[in-house]
Amino acid sequence: MTSSMLERKAPSAPTAELPARFKAAMRGVAGTVTIVTATQGERFVGMAATAFSAVSMDPPSLLVCVNTDASIHAAIVKTRSFCVNILHRSNEPVCHFFGGKFTQEERFAATEWKATERGLPYLASSQATLECELSDSIDHGSHSIFVGNVLAARLGDAINPLLYLDGRYESIAAHG
């Protein structure tokens, strides 16, 4: 059944404590840390994100969830392209720039970024980089779910993804 086949119903009114309980529940889910990037005119834009997932292998595609207020949102909609940089454990310092209140210029000046053949910014030291063309967009609440067809994939040498769990950075290798 596809989403277009579902009958849309108005959401039930949440209880007063539901948002806090939902947030607490989600803090207990480990997420792979990514930096989603795009271009806005001649400048690079990006944000840290854990709301990303593979969608399909045929065609290779993924999804990312982006707040409609984020500056990268308009850039993805306009250019119909974005890049997902899957961070290695060693990339943790990058997150402090992309998850905070730094300007876009400060975010990209603090670390070494390159441009793909299509001009999208990518972090060469990341565990993997997936360059995408926007295929579909679904608006839900405060976010848009962007589905991208993967056009190119760059792989790093080591696999040790940076994870975010309960408000702190973790890695699998550190626990095993």
Secondary structure, 3 states (H helix, E strand, C coil): CCHHHCCCCCCCCCCCCHHHHHHHHHHCCCEECEEEEEEECCEEEEEEECCEEEEEECCEEEEEEEECCCHHHHHHHHHCEEEEEECEHHHHHHHHHHCCCCCHHHHHHCCCEEECCCCCEEECCCCEEEEEEEEEEEEECCEEEEEEEEEEEEECCCCCEEEEECCEEEECHHHC
